[in-house]
Amino acid sequence: MNAETKSARYTVSSLHLLSVLYVSAVDISLMGFQREVAEGAGHDAWVAVIAAGIGIHAVLWLMYGTASRLPHADATLAAINVRCFGRLPGGALNGLFIVFALLGAFLTFRSYVEICKTWIFPSMNIWPFSLLLLVLVYYAVSGGFQTVAGFCLWGLLSVMLFVAPFTFMLLPMLHPQNLLPPFDHSLPQFWDSTKEMAAQYLGIEVLLVAYPFIQHPAKSRRWAHAGMLLATGMFMLMLLIACMYFSGGQLLETVWPTLNAMSVLEIPLMQRLEYLILSIWLLKIAANISLGLWAACHTAKVAFRAKPRVMLVLSLLLLAALQWFVKDMNDLNAFRAVYHRAGLGLLFGFVPLLFALARLRIRAPRPESEAGA
């Protein structure tokens, strides 16, 4: 098998990066992030969305600057950590990243199960549904990155075609005066909201793992930033709708503002629209979980020579077992708080450090194939 055939078999086009990064950032938190972001800046939280979006674009630029220091085929996070920190420290960092990726996949998985149980089947035994979801994820991840990227594309299309249009049905019920007066909060309050908003983008670090699987990485930059711009637009749309639909006090007391707002809509043959939305969202959530598990399995393969299929089975068993430790939303929020703190440190602390070390320690010139991509 020549290099070109092998590349075509395992890589995806640059365009796929738009859906991959969008899905990595926009997960089940879209149903309830508004309350967390509005706790600081209230109706001015839209400023935090813009500020966090700018910060995420800067992080993407740093990721590309780091990955481009290595030959395209070797530019994965596991190899970069070893080159920048040494074999043992780099191996330890790779192990921490695997744990972080698995935790993110578990939070998305368990949050979706919890929402479905609360909104659709209150008396449901979560285990049959959880196992079916994990089987779907196994199918996606075992097919490799191309299959995962395909799931992401369908996840993006399902949201854009069947979920986002329903939000415009809420326009007659919105109260724009809820956004007044503008800029009515202090800088510390804006900062708190911006930190909460930045945490919603956790997952985009998958770019450092998927970089070798992207054809023509130099051309993919525009699609990566387009994916983040699309994600920022979706967050902004859902936040403005929530702020104009609920009063300030109501929003802070609503756990899932997006679903609560959608629940008042009715269409022919479907009185509970949130049921349809959660059902369509299944493919999007499966894609999000698959990305996290694929990143963990591929990192384990590169860093520790673990067999991907064995690692995948163990990871799925771990996700199922962790459900025993999450009895309600309080337990889930405790896991999420740890994940958010670690994730913010990863994106805004570790990624800039990695960029600086890569510039200092990885001096090999880029190969011609990548430079001309």
N, C-alpha and C positions, 0 to 999 in steps of 0.2 A: 504494500500500500504506500503510495507516494505521499509527500507532505501535504499536497493540495487536497487529495482525497480525504486524508485523515482530518484536515482542517474543516472541510465541508461536513464531515460526519459529526464532529463534536462542537462546532461553534455555531453562533447565531449571528444574524445581520445586525448592524448597528442600530437599525430602526427598532429592534426588539428591546433595546435598552430603555426606551421610553416607557413601555408597559412594565418592564421588570422593576425599575426604580419607583414608578408610581405605585405599584402594588406593594413594594417593600415599605413605603412610607405611609400609605393610607390603608389602615387595617380596621379592625372592629372598633377601635377607639373613635372613629368618625361618628359613631352613634352617641358618644357622650363626652367628647373632649371639651365642649363648650362650657360646661359647668366649671371644670378645672381651670380653664384659661380665664374665665370671667371672675374668678375669685379675687384676682388682683386688680385689674384695670376695669372691671365691669363692662359697661357698654362701649368703652374705648378699647376693648380687647382686639379689635381689628388692627390696631397699630402693632400689637405683638405678633400678629400673623405676618405682617409685612417684614418686621424686623427679624423674626426667626427665619423667614424665607430667604432673606438676604444672607444671613449667617450660613444657612445650609448650602447655598450656591458657592460660598467661599470654601466650605468644607469639601464640596465636590471638586473644586479647582485644586485643592491640596491633595486629594486622593489621586487625581490624574497626574499631578506633578510627581508624586511618589512612585506610582506604578510605572511611569514612563522611564524611570531610571534603570529598569531591568529589561532584558529581552522579553518580548511579548509573551512567549510560551512559558516563561518562568515568573512572570510578574503577578504572583499571588501573595496574599497576606502572610502565609506561613513562611515562604521564602524570604520575604522582605524583613520579617521579624528576626530571622536567623542572621541575615546579612547585617542588620543594623545593631543588634544587641548581643550576638554571639549564640552558640548552639544551645547552651543550657538556659540562659534567660529567655532567649527567643522561643524555646520549646515550652517554657512555663507560660509565656504570654499566649502562645497558640492554644494551650490547654484552657486558659481563662477565656479566650474568645469562643472556644467550642461550648463551654458552659454558658456563656452569655447568649450565644445564638440559640441554644436549646431552651433557655429560659424565655427568650422572646417568642419562640414558637409555641411554648406551653401556654404563655399568657394569652396569645391570640386564640389558641385552641379552646382553652377553658373559658375564656370570656364569651366566645360565641356559643358554647354549650349552655352557659349560664343564661344568656339572653334568650335563647330558644326555649329553655325551660321556663323562664319567667313569663315570657310573652305568649308562647304558643301552647306548651304542654306543661302546666304547673305541676301535675302529678306524675310526670314522666320519669321513668328510671333512666338516668343519664348514660348508663353503660352501653346499651345497644346502639344508641345514636353515636356515642363517642367512638365505638369500635368501627362503625361504618365510615365515619369521617377519617379515621386513621388508615383504614384500608384504601380509601381514595388517595390519601397523601402518599402512602407506600407506592401506589401505582405511578404517581407523578415523579417522585424522587428516584425510584429505581430505573426510570427511563432516561435519566441523565439531565443535564442542564437544558438541552433542547426541549425536552418534554415539560420541564418546569417553566421555561420561557413561554411555551405554548399555552400553558395554564394561565400564566400572567396576562397574556394577550386576551384570552377569552374573559378573564376576570375584569379587565379594564373595559372591554366592550359591553359586558353585561351591566356594569354600573352606569356607563355613559348612555346606553340605549334604553335601559329599563328602570333605572332608579333615579338618576339625576333629573330626567324630565318631570317626575312627579313633584319635585320641589317647587316648580313654577305654579303648580295648582294652589300653593299656599299664598300666593301674592295678594289676593283680596283680603286675607286674614292678617296681614302684617301691619305693624304700626311703626312707621319710620321715625316718629317722634321719640321712640325709645332710645334712639342713638344720640339724642341731644341732652345736654350741651356737649360738644366735642372737646377732647383734651381736658377733661375735668378730673384728672387723677395725677398723683405725684409720680416722680421718677421711680422711686422704689416699687410702687404698685405696677408700673409698666414693666419694670425688670422682672418682677415675680411672674407676670403673665407671659412675658417672652420666654422665660425658662420653661414654663409649663408647655408652651407652644412648641418650643424646640424639641422637647421630649417626644412629641407626636411623630417626629420624623425618624425615630430610631428604626433601623432596618436597612437604611441606605448604605451601611458599611459593607453590605453584600457586594458592592461594586469592587472592593479590593480582593474578593475571592473570585468573582466572575470575570475579571479583566482578561485573563488569557483565553476565555471562551467567546470573546467579542471580535468579530471580523472588523478590520480596519479601525482600531481603537482611536486613532487621531480624529477620524470622522464621527466617532460616536459621541464626542463631547456635546455637540449641539443637541443630540437626542437625550442625553442624560440631563442636561439643564432644562430641556423641554418637559421631561417627565416631572422634574421638581416644580417647574412653573405650573404645570397642570395640577399637581398635588396641592400647591399653595392656593390655586384658584378654587379647588374643591373645599379646602378648609375654610377659606374666606366666605364662600357661598353659604356653607352650613352654619358658620358662626353668625353671619348677618341675619340669616333667617331665624335662628334661635333667639338672638337679641331683640329682633323686631316682633317675634311671636309671643315670647314670654316677657313679663316684667322682670326687673332686676332681681327682686326677691324670689320670684317663681323659678327663674333659671338656676339660682344657687341651690334650690331644693329639688331639682329634677335630675334624676340619675342618668337617663338616656333622652336628652332633649330631642334628638333627631327622630327617634321612634315615637315619642309622645306627640310631636307635631304632625307626623305622618298619619297617626292613628285617627285623626279627625276627617281624613279624606275618604271619599267613597267613589268607586267606579262601578259600571255595570258588572254584575255577577261577582263583585268582590267588595264586601262591606268593610273588611278589615285589611286595609292596604299594607299594614306593617307585616302581615303574614307573607304576602307576596314578596316584599322587599327582603325579608330575612331568608326566604327560600332562594331567591336569585343571588343573594349575597354568599351562598354556600360555596359557589365556584371561586369567588374572589377570596374568601377566607382560606379555602384549600390551597390556593396559589400562594398566599402569604405564609402559611405554615410550611409549605413545601420549600419555599426559598430559605427559610431559617434552617430547616433540617438538611437541605442540600449543602448549605454553606458549612454547617458543622461537620457533615460527613466528608466533604471534600478536604477541609482543613485537616481532619484527622488522617485522611489518606496521605496527604502531602507531608505532614509534620511527623506522623508516627507510623506510617506505612500500614495503617489499619485497613482492613477490607471494607469497602464502602457498603456492601450489602449487609454485612454483619453489623457494622456501625449503625446502619439505618434501622435494623430490627431492634437493636438495643435502645436506640433513641426513642422509637415508638413505644416500646415497653416502659421506658422511663416516663414519657408523657402520660401514659395511662396510669402508672403507679402514683405519680404526683397528685392525681385527683383525690387520693385518700387524704392528703394534707390540706385540701381546699374545701371547706365545708360551706362557706358563704362568701359574700362580697368583701367582708372585712379581711378574710384570709387572702383573697385574691388581690386586694389593694395593698396588702403588706408586701407580697411578691412584686407587685408593680412598682412600689416605691423604691425598692432595691434596684430593680431593672432600670428605672429612669435615672437614678443617681449614677449608676455605672455607665449607662449609655451616654449621658451628657459628658462624663469624663472621657469616654472613648472618642466622641465626635469632636469635642472642642478642646481637649487636652492631649490625648494620645495621638490623634491624626496630625495636628501641627508638629508635635515632637517627632513623629515618624518622618514627616516631610523634611524637617531640618536635618535629621540624622542621615536620611537617604541622600541629601545633597552633599553631606560631608563625607560619607563612607562608601557610597556606591558611585564610583567615578567611571565605570565602564561606559563607553558611548553606546547610544541606542543603535540597534542594527538597522541596516538600510531598508529592510522590508517594513519596519514600523515607521521609520522616518518618512517614507514616501507614501504611507497609507492615507 
